[in-house]
C-alpha cells in the first residue's frame, strides 16, 4: 500500500516521503511537475511604443519570463478552449497592459507596472525589473498571457526545482518541489499525479485497443 508523508510544506515548497511506490512512478511525478502541469505566462505582445534601449525582441523575452499567478480552475489551455480563435478569449487568455514613461528623471519599469484585466493573474512579485528608461523614453504595449506547459518552453514551468532522492529505507523516496509562485507547491504535486494518471489511462486504452485488433 503506497504511503505519503509530508515532511515540509509551505506555499512555495513541499517535501514528501513516498513509500511503497516504484521509483519510475515517483520519478514520473517529479518530471510531470516540471513539464506537464500548466501555468500562465505572457506569450503574445503588441508593442505600441518602445523608445527604450532594449530591442522589441529582448523586451518581449523579459516579459515572457515574468512568473504569473495562475488559476487552473478558471482558465484552460488554448487547444482545449471552445472559442476556436487564434486570438483567444476570456477563458484562455489574459490581457496585461504596460504604459510607462520617464518624465522628470530616469525610471526602472517593474513588473508591478503591468496592469492586468484579471487581478488574480498578475506577476508573483511587483519588483521584477523589466527595463530602465532615460528621461523622455517610453514603453507602451499590450501583453497577452495564456496557459502552457514546461515541455513547450521554460517560461511555463511552474516548478523551479523538482528533485527525487533516496529516503531512509528500501523503497523509500523523498520528493522536493519548489515553485516560482505561479501555483502553490502542493497543487503542483497534486496536478502532476492527476496528469500522470490520465496518461496511464490513455496508454492502457491504446494497448487494449491494439490487443483487440
MARBA-3410 file (N, C-alpha, C, O; in Angstrom, 1 decimal):
213
0.8,-1.2,0.0,0.0,0.0,0.0,0.9,1.3,0.0,1.7,1.4,0.9 ~ 0.7,2.1,-1.0,1.6,3.3,-1.1,1.3,4.2,0.1,0.1,4.4,0.6 ~ 2.3,4.9,0.6,2.2,5.8,1.8,2.9,7.1,1.4,4.0,7.1,0.8 ~ 2.2,8.2,1.8,2.8,9.5,1.5,2.8,10.3,2.8,1.8,10.4,3.5 ~ 4.0,10.9,3.1,4.1,11.6,4.4,4.7,13.0,4.0,5.7,13.1,3.3
4.1,14.0,4.5,4.5,15.4,4.3,5.6,15.7,5.3,5.4,15.8,6.5 ~ 6.8,15.9,4.8,8.0,16.3,5.7,8.1,17.8,5.9,8.6,18.2,7.0 ~ 7.7,18.5,4.9,7.8,20.0,5.0,6.8,20.6,4.0,6.7,20.1,2.9 ~ 6.2,21.7,4.4,5.2,22.3,3.5,5.1,23.8,3.7,4.9,24.2,4.9 ~ 5.2,24.6,2.6,4.9,26.0,2.7,4.2,26.3,1.3,4.0,25.4,0.5
3.9,27.6,1.1,3.3,27.9,-0.2,4.2,27.6,-1.4,3.7,27.3,-2.4 ~ 5.5,27.8,-1.2,6.4,27.7,-2.3,7.2,26.4,-2.3,7.9,26.1,-3.3 ~ 7.1,25.6,-1.3,7.9,24.4,-1.2,7.2,23.3,-0.5,6.4,23.5,0.5 ~ 7.3,22.0,-1.0,6.8,20.9,-0.4,7.8,19.7,-0.5,8.4,19.5,-1.5 ~ 7.9,19.0,0.6,8.8,17.8,0.7,8.0,16.6,1.1,7.4,16.7,2.2
7.9,15.6,0.3,7.1,14.4,0.6,8.0,13.2,0.7,9.0,13.0,-0.1 ~ 7.6,12.3,1.6,8.3,11.0,1.7,7.3,10.0,1.0,6.2,9.8,1.5 ~ 7.8,9.3,0.0,7.0,8.3,-0.7,7.4,6.9,-0.4,8.6,6.6,-0.5 ~ 6.5,6.1,0.0,6.9,4.7,0.3,5.9,3.7,-0.3,4.7,4.0,-0.4 ~ 6.4,2.6,-0.8,5.5,1.6,-1.5,5.2,2.0,-2.9,4.2,1.4,-3.4
5.9,2.8,-3.6,5.7,3.1,-5.0,7.0,2.8,-5.7,8.1,2.9,-5.2 ~ 6.8,2.5,-7.0,8.0,2.2,-7.8,8.8,3.5,-8.1,8.2,4.5,-8.2 ~ 10.1,3.3,-8.2,10.9,4.5,-8.5,10.5,5.2,-9.8,10.6,6.4,-9.9 ~ 10.2,4.4,-10.8,9.8,5.0,-12.1,8.6,5.9,-12.0,8.5,6.9,-12.6 ~ 7.6,5.4,-11.1,6.4,6.2,-10.9,6.7,7.5,-10.2,6.3,8.6,-10.6
7.5,7.4,-9.1,7.9,8.6,-8.3,8.7,9.6,-9.2,8.5,10.8,-9.1 ~ 9.6,9.1,-10.1,10.3,10.0,-11.0,9.4,10.6,-12.0,9.7,11.7,-12.5 ~ 8.4,9.9,-12.5,7.4,10.4,-13.4,6.7,11.6,-12.8,6.4,12.6,-13.5 ~ 6.3,11.5,-11.5,5.6,12.6,-10.8,6.6,13.8,-10.8,6.1,14.9,-11.0 ~ 7.8,13.5,-10.5,8.8,14.6,-10.5,8.9,15.3,-11.8,8.9,16.6,-11.9
9.0,14.6,-12.9,9.1,15.1,-14.2,7.9,15.9,-14.7,7.9,16.9,-15.3 ~ 6.7,15.3,-14.4,5.4,16.0,-14.7,5.3,17.3,-14.0,4.6,18.2,-14.6 ~ 5.8,17.4,-12.8,5.7,18.7,-12.1,6.4,19.8,-12.9,6.0,21.0,-12.8 ~ 7.4,19.5,-13.7,8.1,20.4,-14.5,7.5,20.6,-15.9,7.4,21.7,-16.4 ~ 7.2,19.5,-16.5,6.8,19.5,-17.9,5.4,19.5,-18.3,5.0,19.9,-19.4
4.5,19.0,-17.4,3.1,18.8,-17.8,2.1,19.6,-17.1,1.0,19.9,-17.6 ~ 2.4,20.1,-15.9,1.4,20.9,-15.2,1.4,22.4,-15.8,2.4,23.0,-15.8 ~ 0.3,22.8,-16.2,0.2,24.1,-16.9,0.4,25.3,-15.9,0.1,25.2,-14.8 ~ 0.9,26.4,-16.5,0.9,27.7,-15.7,0.8,28.8,-16.7,0.9,28.6,-17.9 ~ 0.6,30.0,-16.2,0.3,31.2,-17.1,1.6,31.9,-17.4,2.4,32.1,-16.5
1.8,32.4,-18.6,2.9,33.2,-19.0,2.5,34.1,-20.2,1.7,33.7,-21.0 ~ 3.2,35.2,-20.3,3.0,36.1,-21.4,3.5,35.5,-22.7,4.7,35.0,-22.7 ~ 2.7,35.4,-23.7,3.2,34.7,-25.0,3.1,35.6,-26.2,3.8,35.4,-27.2 ~ 2.1,36.5,-26.2,2.0,37.4,-27.4,2.0,38.9,-26.9,1.5,39.2,-25.9 ~ 2.7,39.7,-27.7,2.9,41.1,-27.3,2.7,42.0,-28.5,3.2,41.8,-29.6
1.9,43.1,-28.2,1.7,44.1,-29.3,2.4,45.4,-28.7,1.9,46.0,-27.8 ~ 3.5,45.8,-29.3,4.2,46.9,-28.9,3.7,48.2,-29.6,3.8,48.3,-30.8 ~ 3.2,49.1,-28.8,2.7,50.3,-29.4,3.8,51.4,-29.5,3.8,52.3,-30.4 ~ 4.7,51.4,-28.5,5.8,52.4,-28.5,6.9,51.8,-27.6,6.7,51.2,-26.6 ~ 8.1,51.9,-28.2,9.3,51.5,-27.4,10.5,52.3,-27.8,11.2,52.0,-28.8
10.8,53.3,-27.0,11.9,54.2,-27.2,13.0,53.9,-26.2,13.9,54.7,-26.0 ~ 12.9,52.7,-25.5,13.9,52.3,-24.6,15.2,51.8,-25.3,15.2,51.7,-26.5 ~ 16.2,51.4,-24.5,17.4,50.9,-25.1,17.3,49.4,-25.6,18.1,48.9,-26.3 ~ 16.2,48.8,-25.1,16.0,47.4,-25.4,15.3,47.2,-26.8,14.3,47.9,-27.0 ~ 15.8,46.3,-27.6,15.1,45.9,-28.8,13.7,45.3,-28.4,13.6,44.8,-27.3
12.8,45.4,-29.3,11.5,44.8,-29.0,11.5,43.3,-28.6,10.8,42.9,-27.7 ~ 12.4,42.6,-29.3,12.5,41.1,-29.1,13.0,40.9,-27.7,12.6,39.9,-27.0 ~ 14.0,41.6,-27.2,14.5,41.5,-25.8,13.5,41.8,-24.8,13.4,41.2,-23.8 ~ 12.8,42.9,-25.1,11.7,43.3,-24.1,10.6,42.2,-24.0,10.2,41.9,-22.9 ~ 10.3,41.7,-25.2,9.3,40.6,-25.2,9.7,39.4,-24.4,9.0,38.8,-23.7
11.0,39.0,-24.6,11.6,37.9,-23.9,11.5,38.1,-22.4,11.2,37.2,-21.6 ~ 11.9,39.3,-21.9,11.9,39.6,-20.5,10.5,39.5,-19.9,10.3,39.0,-18.8 ~ 9.5,40.0,-20.7,8.1,39.9,-20.2,7.7,38.5,-20.1,6.9,38.1,-19.2 ~ 8.1,37.7,-21.1,7.6,36.3,-21.1,8.1,35.5,-19.9,7.5,34.5,-19.5 ~ 9.3,35.9,-19.4,9.9,35.1,-18.3,9.4,35.6,-16.9,9.9,35.0,-15.9
8.5,36.6,-16.8,8.0,37.0,-15.5,7.0,36.0,-15.1,5.9,35.8,-15.8 ~ 7.1,35.3,-13.9,6.2,34.3,-13.5,4.8,35.0,-13.1,4.8,36.0,-12.4 ~ 3.7,34.4,-13.5,2.4,35.0,-13.2,1.6,34.0,-12.3,1.6,32.8,-12.5 ~ 0.9,34.6,-11.4,0.0,33.8,-10.6,-1.0,33.2,-11.5,-1.5,33.8,-12.5 ~ -1.4,31.9,-11.2,-2.2,31.1,-12.2,-3.4,30.5,-11.5,-3.3,30.1,-10.3
-4.5,30.5,-12.2,-5.8,29.9,-11.7,-6.2,28.9,-12.7,-6.7,29.2,-13.8 ~ -5.9,27.6,-12.4,-6.3,26.5,-13.3,-7.7,26.1,-13.3,-8.1,25.2,-14.0 ~ -8.5,26.7,-12.4,-9.9,26.4,-12.3,-10.7,27.2,-13.3,-11.7,26.8,-13.8 ~ -10.2,28.4,-13.6,-11.0,29.4,-14.5,-10.4,29.5,-15.9,-11.1,30.0,-16.8 ~ -9.2,29.0,-16.1,-8.6,29.1,-17.4,-8.2,27.7,-18.0,-7.9,26.8,-17.2
-8.3,27.6,-19.3,-8.0,26.3,-20.0,-6.9,26.6,-21.0,-6.6,27.7,-21.4 ~ -6.2,25.5,-21.3,-5.2,25.6,-22.4,-5.9,26.0,-23.7,-7.0,25.6,-24.0 ~ -5.2,26.8,-24.5,-5.8,27.3,-25.8,-6.3,26.2,-26.7,-7.4,26.3,-27.3 ~ -5.6,25.1,-26.7,-6.0,24.0,-27.6,-7.3,23.3,-27.1,-7.9,22.5,-27.8 ~ -7.6,23.5,-25.8,-8.8,22.9,-25.2,-10.0,23.8,-25.1,-11.0,23.5,-24.6
-9.8,25.1,-25.5,-10.8,26.1,-25.4,-11.8,26.0,-26.6,-11.4,25.7,-27.7 ~ -13.1,26.2,-26.3,-14.1,26.0,-27.4,-14.3,27.3,-28.2,-15.1,27.3,-29.1 ~ -13.5,28.3,-27.9,-13.6,29.6,-28.7,-13.1,29.4,-30.1,-13.6,30.0,-31.0 ~ -12.1,28.5,-30.3,-11.6,28.3,-31.6,-10.9,29.4,-32.3,-10.6,29.4,-33.5 ~ -10.5,30.5,-31.5,-9.9,31.7,-32.1,-8.4,31.7,-31.8,-8.0,31.4,-30.6
-7.6,32.1,-32.8,-6.2,32.2,-32.5,-5.9,33.4,-31.6,-4.8,33.4,-31.0 ~ -6.8,34.3,-31.4,-6.6,35.4,-30.5,-7.0,35.1,-29.1,-6.6,35.8,-28.1 ~ -7.7,34.0,-28.9,-8.2,33.6,-27.6,-9.4,34.3,-27.1,-9.9,35.1,-27.8 ~ -9.8,33.9,-25.9,-11.0,34.6,-25.3,-10.8,34.7,-23.8,-9.7,34.4,-23.3 ~ -11.8,35.1,-23.0,-11.6,35.3,-21.6,-11.4,34.0,-20.8,-11.1,34.0,-19.6
-11.6,32.9,-21.5,-11.4,31.6,-20.8,-10.0,31.0,-21.1,-9.6,30.1,-20.4 ~ -9.3,31.6,-22.0,-8.0,31.0,-22.3,-6.8,32.1,-22.5,-5.7,31.7,-22.8 ~ -7.1,33.4,-22.3,-6.1,34.3,-22.3,-6.4,35.5,-21.4,-7.6,35.8,-21.1 ~ -5.4,36.2,-21.0,-5.5,37.4,-20.1,-4.7,38.5,-20.7,-3.5,38.4,-21.1 ~ -5.3,39.7,-20.7,-4.6,40.9,-21.2,-3.9,41.7,-20.1,-4.6,42.0,-19.1
-2.6,42.0,-20.3,-1.9,42.9,-19.3,-1.4,44.1,-20.1,-0.9,43.9,-21.2 ~ -1.5,45.3,-19.6,-1.1,46.5,-20.3,0.0,47.2,-19.5,0.1,47.2,-18.3 ~ 1.0,47.6,-20.3,2.1,48.4,-19.7,2.2,49.7,-20.4,2.3,49.8,-21.7 ~ 2.2,50.8,-19.6,2.3,52.2,-20.2,3.1,53.0,-19.2,2.7,53.5,-18.2 ~ 4.4,53.1,-19.6,5.4,53.7,-18.6,6.2,54.7,-19.4,6.7,54.5,-20.5
6.5,55.9,-18.7,7.3,57.0,-19.3,8.1,57.5,-18.2,7.7,57.8,-17.1 ~ 9.4,57.8,-18.5,10.3,58.5,-17.6,10.2,60.0,-17.9,10.7,60.5,-18.9 ~ 9.5,60.7,-17.0,9.3,62.1,-17.3,10.4,63.1,-16.8,11.1,63.7,-17.6 ~ 10.5,63.2,-15.5,11.5,64.1,-14.9,12.8,63.5,-14.6,13.8,64.2,-14.4 ~ 12.9,62.2,-14.4,14.1,61.5,-14.1,14.1,60.1,-14.6,13.0,59.6,-14.9
15.3,59.4,-14.7,15.3,58.0,-15.1,14.4,57.2,-14.3,14.2,57.4,-13.1 ~ 13.9,56.1,-14.9,13.0,55.3,-14.2,13.2,53.8,-14.5,13.5,53.4,-15.7 ~ 13.1,52.9,-13.5,13.1,51.5,-13.7,11.7,51.0,-13.8,11.0,51.1,-12.8 ~ 11.3,50.4,-14.9,10.0,49.8,-15.1,10.0,48.5,-14.4,10.8,47.6,-14.7 ~ 9.0,48.2,-13.6,9.0,47.0,-12.8,7.7,46.2,-13.2,6.8,46.7,-13.8
7.7,44.9,-12.8,6.6,44.0,-13.1,5.3,44.5,-12.5,4.2,44.3,-13.0 ~ 5.4,45.3,-11.4,4.2,45.8,-10.8,3.5,46.9,-11.6,2.4,47.3,-11.4 ~ 4.2,47.4,-12.7,3.7,48.4,-13.6,2.7,47.8,-14.6,2.0,48.5,-15.3 ~ 2.8,46.4,-14.7,1.8,45.7,-15.6,0.4,45.7,-15.0,0.3,45.3,-13.8 ~ -0.5,46.2,-15.7,-1.9,46.2,-15.3,-2.7,45.1,-15.9,-2.8,45.1,-17.2
-3.2,44.2,-15.1,-3.9,43.0,-15.7,-5.4,43.2,-15.6,-5.9,43.8,-14.7 ~ -6.1,42.7,-16.7,-7.5,42.8,-16.7,-8.1,41.8,-15.6,-9.3,41.9,-15.3 ~ -7.4,40.9,-15.2,-7.8,39.9,-14.1,-6.7,40.0,-13.0,-5.6,39.6,-13.1 ~ -7.1,40.6,-11.8,-6.2,40.8,-10.8,-5.7,39.6,-10.2,-4.7,39.6,-9.4 ~ -6.3,38.4,-10.4,-5.9,37.1,-9.9,-4.7,36.6,-10.8,-4.0,35.7,-10.4
-4.6,37.1,-12.0,-3.5,36.8,-12.9,-2.6,37.9,-13.0,-2.8,38.8,-13.9 ~ -1.5,38.0,-12.2,-0.6,39.1,-12.2,0.8,38.6,-11.8,0.9,37.4,-11.3 ~ 1.8,39.4,-11.9,3.2,38.9,-11.6,3.2,38.5,-10.1,2.6,39.1,-9.2 ~ 4.0,37.4,-9.8,4.1,36.9,-8.5,4.8,37.9,-7.6,4.6,37.9,-6.3 ~ 5.6,38.8,-8.2,6.2,39.9,-7.4,6.1,41.2,-8.2,6.3,41.2,-9.4
5.9,42.3,-7.5,5.8,43.6,-8.2,7.2,44.2,-8.5,7.3,45.3,-9.1 ~ 8.2,43.6,-8.0,9.6,44.2,-8.0,10.6,43.6,-9.0,11.8,43.8,-8.9 ~ 10.1,42.9,-10.0,11.0,42.3,-11.1,11.3,43.4,-12.1,10.4,43.9,-12.8 ~ 12.6,43.8,-12.3,12.9,44.8,-13.3,12.6,44.4,-14.7,12.9,43.2,-15.1 ~ 12.1,45.2,-15.5,11.8,45.0,-16.9,12.8,45.7,-17.8,13.5,45.2,-18.7
12.8,47.1,-17.6,13.7,47.9,-18.4,14.0,49.2,-17.7,13.1,49.7,-16.9 ~ 15.1,49.8,-17.9,15.4,51.2,-17.4,15.2,52.2,-18.5,15.6,52.0,-19.6 ~ 14.5,53.3,-18.1,14.2,54.3,-19.1,14.9,55.6,-18.7,15.0,56.0,-17.6 ~ 15.5,56.2,-19.7,16.1,57.5,-19.6,15.0,58.5,-19.7,13.9,58.2,-20.2 ~ 15.3,59.8,-19.3,14.3,60.8,-19.3,13.8,61.0,-20.8,14.5,61.1,-21.7
12.4,61.0,-20.9,11.8,61.1,-22.2,11.5,59.8,-22.9,10.8,59.8,-23.9 ~ 12.0,58.7,-22.4,11.8,57.4,-23.0,10.5,56.8,-22.5,10.1,57.1,-21.4 ~ 9.8,56.0,-23.4,8.6,55.4,-23.0,8.5,53.9,-23.5,9.1,53.5,-24.5 ~ 7.6,53.2,-22.9,7.3,51.8,-23.3,5.8,51.7,-23.1,5.2,51.8,-22.0 ~ 5.1,51.4,-24.2,3.6,51.2,-24.2,3.4,49.9,-25.0,3.8,49.7,-26.1
2.7,48.9,-24.4,2.4,47.7,-25.0,1.2,46.9,-24.4,0.8,47.3,-23.3 ~ 0.7,46.0,-25.2,-0.3,45.1,-24.7,0.3,43.7,-24.7,0.9,43.2,-25.7 ~ 0.2,43.0,-23.6,0.7,41.6,-23.4,-0.4,40.6,-23.2,-1.3,40.9,-22.3 ~ -0.4,39.5,-23.9,-1.4,38.5,-23.7,-0.8,37.2,-23.1,0.1,36.7,-23.7 ~ -1.3,36.9,-22.0,-0.8,35.7,-21.3,-1.8,34.5,-21.5,-3.0,34.7,-21.7
-1.2,33.3,-21.6,-2.0,32.1,-21.8,-1.4,30.9,-21.0,-0.2,31.0,-20.6 ~ -2.1,29.9,-20.8,-1.6,28.7,-20.2,-0.7,27.9,-21.2,-1.0,27.9,-22.4 ~ 0.3,27.3,-20.7,1.2,26.5,-21.4,1.9,25.5,-20.5,1.7,25.6,-19.3 ~ 2.7,24.6,-21.1,3.4,23.6,-20.3,4.9,23.7,-20.5,5.4,24.2,-21.5 ~ 5.6,23.3,-19.5,7.1,23.4,-19.5,7.7,22.7,-20.6,8.8,23.1,-21.0
7.1,21.6,-21.2,7.7,20.9,-22.3,7.7,21.8,-23.5,8.4,21.5,-24.5 ~ 6.9,22.9,-23.6,6.8,23.8,-24.7,7.9,24.8,-24.5,8.6,25.2,-25.5 ~ 8.1,25.4,-23.3,9.0,26.5,-23.1,9.2,26.6,-21.6,8.3,26.4,-20.8 ~ 10.4,27.0,-21.2,10.8,27.1,-19.8,9.9,28.1,-19.0,9.7,28.0,-17.8 ~ 9.4,29.1,-19.8,8.6,30.1,-19.1,7.3,29.6,-18.5,6.6,30.2,-17.7
6.9,28.4,-19.0,5.6,27.7,-18.5,5.9,26.7,-17.4,5.0,25.9,-17.1 ~ 7.1,26.6,-16.9,7.4,25.6,-15.9,7.0,26.2,-14.5,7.5,27.2,-14.1 ~ 6.0,25.5,-13.9,5.5,26.0,-12.6,6.5,25.7,-11.5,6.6,26.4,-10.4 ~ 7.3,24.7,-11.6,8.3,24.3,-10.6,9.7,24.7,-11.0,10.2,24.4,-12.1 ~ 10.3,25.5,-10.1,11.7,25.9,-10.3,12.7,24.8,-10.0,13.8,24.8,-10.4
12.2,23.8,-9.1,13.0,22.7,-8.8,12.1,21.5,-8.5,11.1,21.7,-7.8 ~ 12.5,20.3,-8.9,11.7,19.1,-8.7,12.7,18.0,-8.6,13.3,17.5,-9.6 ~ 13.0,17.6,-7.3,14.1,16.6,-7.1,13.6,15.4,-6.4,12.9,15.5,-5.4 ~ 14.1,14.2,-6.8,13.8,13.0,-6.2,15.1,12.3,-5.7,16.0,12.2,-6.4 ~ 15.1,12.0,-4.4,16.3,11.4,-3.7,15.9,10.2,-3.0,14.7,9.9,-2.7
16.9,9.3,-2.6,16.6,8.1,-1.9,16.3,8.5,-0.4,16.9,9.4,0.2 ~ 15.3,7.9,0.1,14.9,8.1,1.5,15.6,7.1,2.4,16.5,6.3,2.0 ~ 15.2,7.1,3.7,15.8,6.2,4.6,15.0,4.8,4.6,13.9,4.7,5.1 ~ 15.7,3.8,4.0,15.0,2.6,3.9,14.8,2.2,2.5,14.8,3.0,1.6 ~ 14.6,0.9,2.2,14.4,0.4,0.9,13.1,0.7,0.3,12.0,0.6,1.0
13.0,1.2,-0.9,11.7,1.6,-1.5,11.1,2.9,-1.0,9.9,3.1,-1.1 ~ 12.0,3.7,-0.3,11.5,5.0,0.2,12.2,6.1,-0.6,13.4,6.1,-0.7 ~ 11.4,7.1,-1.0,11.9,8.2,-1.8,11.4,9.5,-1.2,10.4,9.6,-0.6 ~ 12.2,10.6,-1.4,11.9,11.9,-1.0,11.8,12.8,-2.2,12.7,13.0,-2.9 ~ 10.6,13.4,-2.3,10.3,14.3,-3.5,10.2,15.7,-3.0,9.4,16.0,-2.1
11.0,16.6,-3.5,11.0,18.0,-3.1,10.6,18.8,-4.3,11.3,18.7,-5.4 ~ 9.6,19.7,-4.2,9.2,20.5,-5.3,9.1,22.0,-4.8,8.6,22.3,-3.8 ~ 9.8,22.9,-5.6,9.8,24.3,-5.3,9.1,25.0,-6.4,9.3,24.6,-7.6 ~ 8.4,26.1,-6.2,7.7,26.8,-7.2,8.1,28.3,-7.2,8.6,28.8,-6.3 ~ 8.0,28.9,-8.4,8.3,30.3,-8.6,7.2,31.2,-8.0,7.3,32.4,-7.9
6.1,30.5,-7.6,4.9,31.3,-7.1,3.7,31.3,-8.0,2.7,31.8,-7.6 ~ 3.9,30.7,-9.1,2.7,30.7,-10.1,1.6,29.9,-9.5,0.4,30.2,-9.6 ~ 1.9,28.7,-8.9,1.0,27.8,-8.3,1.5,27.4,-6.9,2.8,27.3,-6.7 ~ 0.7,27.1,-5.9,1.2,26.5,-4.7,1.9,25.2,-5.0,1.5,24.4,-5.8 ~ 2.9,24.9,-4.2,3.7,23.7,-4.4,2.8,22.4,-4.3,3.0,21.5,-5.0
1.9,22.4,-3.3,1.0,21.3,-3.1,0.2,21.0,-4.3,0.0,19.9,-4.7 ~ -0.3,22.1,-4.9,-1.2,22.0,-6.1,-0.4,21.4,-7.3,-0.9,20.6,-8.1 ~ 0.9,21.8,-7.4,1.7,21.3,-8.5,1.8,19.8,-8.4,1.7,19.1,-9.4 ~ 2.1,19.3,-7.2,2.3,17.8,-7.0,1.0,17.1,-7.2,0.9,16.1,-7.9 ~ -0.1,17.7,-6.7,-1.4,17.0,-6.9,-1.8,16.9,-8.4,-2.2,15.9,-8.9
-1.6,18.0,-9.1,-2.0,18.0,-10.5,-1.0,17.2,-11.4,-1.3,16.6,-12.4 ~ 0.3,17.1,-10.9,1.2,16.2,-11.5,0.8,14.8,-11.5,0.9,14.1,-12.5 ~ 0.3,14.4,-10.3,-0.2,13.0,-10.2,-1.4,12.8,-11.0,-1.6,11.7,-11.7 ~ -2.3,13.8,-11.1,-3.5,13.7,-11.9,-3.2,13.5,-13.4,-3.8,12.7,-14.1 ~ -2.2,14.3,-13.9,-1.8,14.2,-15.3,-1.2,12.9,-15.6,-1.4,12.3,-16.6
-0.4,12.4,-14.6,0.3,11.1,-14.8,-0.8,10.0,-14.9,-0.7,9.1,-15.8 ~ -1.8,10.0,-14.1,-2.9,9.0,-14.1,-3.6,9.1,-15.4,-4.0,8.1,-15.9 ~ -3.9,10.3,-15.9,-4.5,10.5,-17.2,-3.7,9.8,-18.3,-4.3,9.1,-19.2 ~ -2.4,10.0,-18.3,-1.6,9.5,-19.3,-1.6,7.9,-19.3,-1.6,7.3,-20.3 ~ -1.5,7.4,-18.0,-1.5,6.0,-17.9,-2.8,5.3,-18.4,-2.8,4.3,-19.0
-3.9,6.0,-18.1,-5.2,5.5,-18.6,-5.3,5.5,-20.1,-5.8,4.6,-20.7 ~ -4.8,6.6,-20.7,-4.8,6.7,-22.2,-3.9,5.6,-22.8,-4.3,5.0,-23.8 ~ -2.8,5.3,-22.1,-1.9,4.2,-22.6,-2.5,2.9,-22.5,-2.5,2.0,-23.4 ~ -3.2,2.6,-21.4,-3.9,1.4,-21.1,-5.0,1.2,-22.2,-5.2,0.1,-22.7 ~ -5.7,2.2,-22.5,-6.8,2.2,-23.5,-6.2,1.8,-24.9,-6.8,1.0,-25.6
-5.1,2.5,-25.2,-4.5,2.2,-26.5,-4.0,0.7,-26.6,-4.1,0.1,-27.7 ~ -3.4,0.3,-25.5,-2.9,-1.1,-25.5,-4.0,-2.1,-25.7,-3.9,-3.1,-26.4 ~ -5.1,-1.9,-25.0,-6.3,-2.7,-25.1,-6.9,-2.7,-26.5,-7.3,-3.8,-27.0 ~ -6.9,-1.5,-27.1,-7.5,-1.4,-28.5,-6.6,-2.2,-29.5,-7.1,-2.8,-30.4 ~ -5.3,-2.1,-29.3,-4.3,-2.8,-30.2,-4.5,-4.3,-30.0,-4.4,-5.0,-31.0
-4.6,-4.7,-28.8,-4.7,-6.1,-28.5,-6.0,-6.7,-29.1,-6.1,-7.9,-29.4 ~ -7.1,-5.9,-29.2,-8.4,-6.4,-29.7,-8.4,-6.5,-31.2,-9.3,-7.1,-31.7 ~ -7.5,-5.8,-31.8,-7.5,-5.8,-33.3,-7.0,-7.2,-33.9,-7.0,-7.4,-35.1
END
